Amino acid sequence: MNARARATHPARVIASSILLIALTATAALLLHAHPAQDSARTVLYLHGRIYTNDPQHPWAQALAVRDGKIICVGAISHVLTECAGEAHPETINLRGKFVMPGFNDAHVHLGWAGEGMLSVRLYGAASIEELKKRLAAGIASHKPGEWITGAGWDHTLWPAKQFPNRWELDDVSPQNPVLLTHVSGHVAIANSMALKLAELDKNSPNPQGGELEHNASGELTGMLKEGPAMERVRMRIPDATVEQRRRGILLVLADLAKNGVTSAQDNSEWDDFRAYKQLKEDGKLTVRITEWLHFTEPVNDLQNKRAEGGTTDPWLKTGALKFVTDGALGSRTAAMLEPYSDDAKATGILIMEPDKLRAMAIERDKASFQLNFHAIGDRANRITLDIFEAVAKANGKRDRRDRIEHAQVVASDDLPRLAKLNVIASMQPSHQTTDMRWAESRVGPDRIKGAYAWATLEKSGARLAFGTDYPVEVVSPFRGLYACVTRQLPDGTPAAGWQPQEKISLQDCIRAYTSGSAYAEFEEGKKGELKAGEYADFIVLSNDLTKVPPSAYVNTEVLRTVAGGRTVYEKP
């Protein structure tokens, strides 16, 4: 997912039906929101089928919670006699329901998701005509001249599978500047008014690491590829107000809690982090957040933010430095070693020259920062591994846990290098479900064998950390579990799964979504397992995932989400 110097800013109008659904979810969450401190009262959860994710003791019937942590887990008799503590602890009857650790989403963009809640929502639009219809509905409640933003369109869902152009937007937006971001976040389409306000025309040069698309006549099409190009327009959009930012984030927190996410590793803006901090102080932060910092900022600024944000608070802290090395596969901006199989003229985009990136990485590693590089194409992944190797050689051994975000297409020679270099593969299984419709046409039958290669990486000894890239994908982890086990589309095709050799087990997938993600943020032993001493972060589900067929994963509902010993969501 592309790092963004500034996020796509929210429109001020939400379709009433979307707003009603979102506010209902928020109400369900806030019903159980409490101040940030953890619950001091003992609570016993009894008569459950509890999957602990602890290989030594995988199953239990009951657990006890106090001061935000699990104090006891095991048989009901053990919990009642050894861990009840006070004379009349609160008891909750789980009625045989399946319980597991809360999901730790290793890659999200909460600020962007919050802004998306308040903008024209284009997710699932099946054609350019549907996009235009949704855009027109959003414009209807705006004054002429006001900016319109939107997100989520995906041209691979459309019959012609072609990018839109500015003239198509102009048809419905002649009096408003418009910027609509692709579902990947790596490209966006601007209408003619937006280009004019940004002072862009056919003679404007491409920015470093980005591209302004031209048609055969040399005119700008309005397509902006990668962050530097999109920023040329975004910088003209008025900043979101504090209240808009807060409102969007509250809707996002409700979405996470409803989907069983109790921890999130976030790539947003510093203003978003300050909004999380205020929500924590107000007792409305219901998920643990580790905030990534932007790699390209000066080291002194990064150190100041690390000091301001802290690194030890159990609810909100700073973490790795995020950098985007290339683009996305769908837009053919992911950096490839050889041309794309379906476009011999394209090899993708590198955001920064490798020598400069290497020098900056060595400097930031020397300041003890964890490095976290987005790499999708095989060239970008090779460059990233080369840089991580150079960093370790320059600065010596330590427990770095450097990460590749996505590791989407990796050359066969490079796959074993992640384990050798102790690099974490932070991947998003649901990307495979989305991309399998067209990915092989992009890279061909040979390179595709190094794509979404969960099993190969796991067998090599590399550590996996799973997430969703929300809002690029929906935040539900159950869609990812389905992808892990089946590598199929929702309709069950292909029968054996797409590149079935890369399937992994349900247990390994859950581990990557929980304890694996915790390890990736130096939080192992604190969360990800239901063990005495770890945070009381767990979820109660409508289905026993170990007993139902994979097709039932995506229909599984979260009945209760507990974070820090407090119920932050309960299904009405």
N, C-alpha and C positions, 0 to 999 in steps of 0.2 A: 504494500500500500504506500502511496506516495506521501513523503513528508511534505507538509504544506506550510510555507512561511506565514500564511494567514489562511484561515478556514473559509469555506464557502459560507457566506453570511445568510441569516434566515430571512425569508419573506415574512411579512407580518400577518398573513392570513393562513388559516388552516381549514381545510374542508371540515365541515361540522361533524361528519360521521367519524373521521379519523381522530378529531379532537376529543369526541365523546369517549371513544374506546380508550384513548391514551389517558384521559383524566380519570376514568374508572379504574384503570390499572394503578395509577398513582395513588388514588384514594385507598385501594387495597393495601398498598405498600405502606403509606403513611399511617394507616390505622395501627400499625405495629412498630412504627419508628420510635426510637428512644434516644436519649443522649448517647454520645459516643462511648462512654464507659460501659464495660461489660456487666452483665447481670451478676449480682452477688448472691442471689438466692439459689439454693439447690433445686434442680429440676430433674426428675427421673423420667426417662422415656422407656416404656416397657412394652413387651409383647410385639416386638418388631422383627423383621427379617433383615438384619443389619449387615451390610457388606462393608467391612472395615477398610478394605484396600491394604491391609497389613498381611503380607504373605505368611507370617508366622501364625496368625490367628485371624483368618479371613472372615469368620462369621460370628455374630453375637445376637443375643435376644434383647439386650437392654443396655442403656448407657446413662450415666449421671453427669450433670453439667453444673459447674459453679464458677463464678468469677470469669465467665467467658470462655472457659476451657473444659475439656472432658476430664473428669476426675476418675472415672471408672467405666469400664466396658466389659461385657461378658454375659454370663447367664443371669436370669432374673434373680435367682436366689442370692447370687454373689453381690449384685448391685444393691439389693434391698438390705442385706445384712452388713455389708462392708462399706457402702458408699453413701448411704442416705444422709448421714450427717445430722442435720437438725431434726427435731421431733416430728414436724409435719411438713416435709418437703412437698413441693408441687409435683403432681404426677400426670403424665400424658400417656394415654393408651394408644399405641400405634396400630392396634388392631391387625397385626400381621403384615402391615405394609412394608414395602422394600425401602430401605434407608441406605444412603451412600454418602461419601464426602461431597461437599459442594464443589461445583466445577470452578476451576481456576483458568479463565480464558487468557492465554498467553499473548494475545495480540488483538487489541481493540483500539478504536478511535472514538472515545466517548464524547469529546467536544464536537467532533464532526457529526456524530450520530444525533446529538442534541440539536444541532442546527438543522439537520435533516428533518427532525420532527416538526420544525416550524417553517419548512420551505415546501415548494411544490414537489410532491413525492412521485417519482417516475419509475419506481421499482415494478418490474413485471409488465411494463407497457409493451404490447405485442407488435406494435408497428409505429412508424413515424406519425401516422394519422392519430393514433391513440395518444402519443406524446403531445402532439399539437392540441388535442382536445383537453388534456389535463392542464397544459400551459395556459390555454385560453381561460379555463375556469379559475386559475390562480390570478390571472391578470384582471379579471372582472371586478375584483374588490380593491384594486390599486388605483391610485391617481396617475395620470400621465406623467412620465418622467421618473417614477419610482423604480428602483432596481427590483428585478425578479430573479430569484435564484432557485435552483432545483437540483435534485440528485437522484441517481439510480437507474438512468436509462441504459439499456444493453442492446446494442445493434445486432448482436448474434441471435437475438430472439426474433428479429424481423425477417420477413420473407427474402429481401434482397441482401441482408446482412452487410449493409453499407453504412458508413458514418453519415449523420445528418449534415446539412449545411446551413449557413446563416439565412439564406433566402427562404428556406422552409420555416424558420422561426419568424422571419419578418412578416410572413403571411398573417400571423395572429398577434404579433407584438410590434406594430409600427411605431408606437409611442412610448415604449418602455425598454430600457436596456435589459438584456437577459443573459444569464450565464448558467448553463445546465451541465453538471458534472456527471461523467460516466460512472457506472457502478464500480469500476475498478479504482476510481480516483486519479487515474493517470492521464486522462484526456478530458476535455470539456468542449462544449460548443457555445459560441457567443453569437448574438445577432448583430446586425449592422450597426445599430445604435451603440451597443456596448463596445464594439471595435472603434467606433468614431470617438467615443469618450476616452478610450484608452490610447488614442492617437496612433492607431495601427492601420497601415494600408499595405498595398502590394509591394511597396519599396522598403518596408520595415525589415531589418535583419533578424535572423533567428537568434534568440538568446542562447548563451552557453548552456548546454544540457537540455534544450527544448526545441520545439519546431512549430512554426506558424504554417499551417498547410495552405498550399496554393492549388488552384485548378489548372487545367490545360491552358487557359488564357492568361495565367499569371495572377489572377485575382485571389484574395484571401477567401477561403471557404468558411471561415469562422471556427474551424477545428484547431484547438490548441493542445499540443502534445507535450506532456510532462510539466512539472511544477514551474520551472522558470518561464515557460510560455503562458501558462494559466495565470501566473502571478501578474503578468502585464495587465490583465483585466481586473483581477481580484483587488488589486491595490486601489482601484477606483470605487469600490463598493464601501458604503458607510459601515463602520464597526457596529457589531451587535451591541445592544444595551446590556447592562448588568442584569436587568430583570429578564430580558430575552434569553440570555445565556443560562441563567439559573432555571428558568421554566423548562427549557429544552433538556437540561441535564436531569432534572427531576423525572421527566418522562422516561429518560434512558435508564435511570436507576430502577424505576418500576419494571421496565422491560427485562433488565438483568435478573432481578429478584424473582420475577414470574417464571423465568427459564432456569432457575437453579444455579445461577452464577454468584458465588460468594467472594471471589477475588478476580481482579482484572488488571492486566498489565497494559498500560495506556500510552498512546502516542497522541497527545493533543497539545494545546498551547498553554503557556504559563498562566494566562488569564483563566483558563479552565481549571488549572490546578488550584488557583486561589479561590475559585468558586467551590471546588470540592472542600477546601479547607473551611470555608464559611459554612457549608452544609454540615460538615462534621461538628463544628462548634454549635450549630443550631440543632443537633441531634437528628439530622436527616440523611446522613451518609450511611447507606445500608450495604455497601460492598467495600472490601479492602482494595485499595488502589495503589499500585506502584507506577509512578509516572516517569516515563522516559524523557530525557533531555535531548535537545537538538545538537547533533554532533558538530555542526559547522560553527556554532557560537564560539567566541574566544574562550580559552581555557579559564581565565579569571572569572568570566561571567558564569561559566558552568560551575565552578567551585562555589561561587556566591549563591547560586540557586540550590546547589546541593546542601549548603549550610542552612539556607532559609527553609527548604523543604524537609530536611532531615532524611535519615536513612534507616531509622530504627523504629519509628512509630508503627504499631501493628495494623493501623487502619489506613494510613496515608503517608507515603514516603517517596523519595526519588530513587531512580534506579539507573538503568543502562543509558548509553548514548546511542540514539537512533540515526542512521544514515541510509539514504536510498541510493543504491549504486546504479540501478537501471529502471526500466519501465515495466510494462505488463505484457503478458503473452497475447491477450486478446486484441490489443491495439498494435501489436508487432513492434513495441518499443522495448521489450525485454532484450538485453544485449546477448547476442548469440555468436558462437565461434564461427559458424558458417551461415550463409543466407537462409532465410525462411523458406521452407519447402513450398509454400504457396505464394511467395513473392521474392523472386531472385534478386530484387533490388534492395531489399530490406535486411539489415542485420541488427536493428535495434538502436538504442541510445544509451550511452554511458553518461551519467550525470556529472562525473568529475574525472579528470585525467588521473590514471592510476598512481603515478609517481607522487603527485600532490596529495592524493588520498592516503598513500602509505606514510608519508611524512607526518600528516596530521594525526593518523592513527597511533603512531609511535609516541607522539607528544601527549596525546590524551590518555593512552595506556600508562604512560609514566606517571600521570597524575592520579592513577589508581581507578580509572573509570572502566566499567565493563562496556565492551563494544558490541553493537547490535546492528548488523548490516542487512538491509533488504536486498536480496538477490534472487532474481527469477530466471533469467537466461543462463545457459551453461557458461558463457564468457564471464558474466557478472559473478557467478558462483566461483569460478576458478580465480578470478582476480581477488575476490574476498578471501578465499583460503590462502592465497599467496601473501596477502597483506597480514592476515592473522599469524601466519608462520613467521613473517618478517618481524612483527611486533614482539613475539616471544623470543626470537633470537636477539633482538636489540635490547630488550629490557629484562631478560632473564625469567626464570620460572616463578610462577605463582598461580593461585587458583583463580583463573580469569573467568571461565565460563562464557567466553565470547559466543555470540549467537549469529546464525544466519536465519533471517526471517524469510519464510516461504521455501527456500531451497527447492524451487519448483522443477527446474530442469537442470540436472547435474550430469556432466560427462562421466562415463563409466569409470575412467581413470581417477576421477576426483571423489567418487562416492566413499571409498575407504578413508580418505583424508580427514573427514570430519571426526571420526573416532580417534585417529592417530593424533590429531591436534587438539582433542578434547573440546571440539566445537559443538554446541547444541544446535540441533535442527528444530527450529521453531516453525511448525507447519500447521496448515489449516485443512483438515480432511474434506470439508465441504467444498473447497475450491475444486477438488477433483470431480465432484459430482457436477458442478456447474460447467467445468471446462472440458469434460470428456466428450462433449458433443462436437468439439471442433479442434481440440488440442493436437491430435495426431496430424491433421491437415497442416497445422502450423510448422511442425518440426519433423514429420515423417516417421516411418516405422522403426527406424533404428534409434534415433535420439529419444523417442517417446519412452523407451525402456528405462531411461534414467529420470523419468518424470514422476512426481508424487510417489517416490520410492520408499515408502515407510518400512516395509519388511526388510529390504536390502540394508537400509541404514540401521535398523534395529539389530539385525544379525551381525553387522560389522562392529557393533559395540557403541555406536553413537547414541547419545541420549536424545529422546524426543520430548518436545513440549508442544502441546496442541492448543489451538484457539480457533477463532472464527474470522478474524479481520473485520468484525462488526464495525460499521454497517455495510461493508462490501457484501458480506453474507449475513443472513439473519443470525441472531446471537444464540439461538437454540443449539446446545451441544448434541442433542439427540440426532440431528441430521448428520453430524460428524461421526457419531458412533455407527450409524447405518453405513456411511461411506467406508469406514475402516473394515467392517466385517464383510461387506458385499461388493464394494466398488461397482455398484449398479445405479442406474437411474431410479427414481421413485417408482416407476412402473415395473421394476424387476428385470430390466434388460441392461446389458446382454446376460444371458442365462448364467454363464459361469463367472461373470464379472469382467470389467474392463481391465486389462493387464492384471489378471487375477493373482499372479505370483507376488504381488505387493500387498495383498490382504494381510491384516493382523487380527489377533483375537480381540474379543470384547474386553477381556481383562487388561490386555496391554494397552488398548485404546483408552480405557478409563484411567489407567495409570498415567498415560501421557497427558491427559486432561486435568489431572489432579496433582499427584506427587511429582510427576515429571515437570509440570509447570512451576511447582513450588521450588524445585531444585534450580530451575532456570533463573529464579530471582533470589537465590541464596536463602530460601525459606524452608528447606527440607527439615523435617523434625518439628515444624511448627504448624503446618497445615498439609492437607492432601491425604491424610489417613485418619481414621477414627480410633485414636489411641490415647491413653491417659497422658495428659500433659500438652496435647495439641489443641489448637483452637476448636471451639465447638461450632464448626461450620459444616452443616450437613443438610441434606434434602430428603423429603419423603415423597415417593413417586406412586403413581397410579398403577404402574406395571412393575413386575419383577423382571428386570432386564435379563437376568440369567435364565429365565424360564420361557420367555415369549420369543417368537421368531423375530429376526431382524426387521421385518416389515412393520412390526408393532413399535419399534423404537420411536419413530417419528410421530406416532400418535400418543406417546407417553406424556402425561401431564404432571407438573409439579404440584403436589398438594400442600406442601409446607417448605419454606426456606428458612433456615436458622443460621444466623451469622453472629458470632460472638455470644452465643447462648441465647440470643433473642430472636423471636419469630419476626422476620422482616417481610414475609409474604405468606398468606394463607389463602388457598383457593376458596372463593365465596361458596 
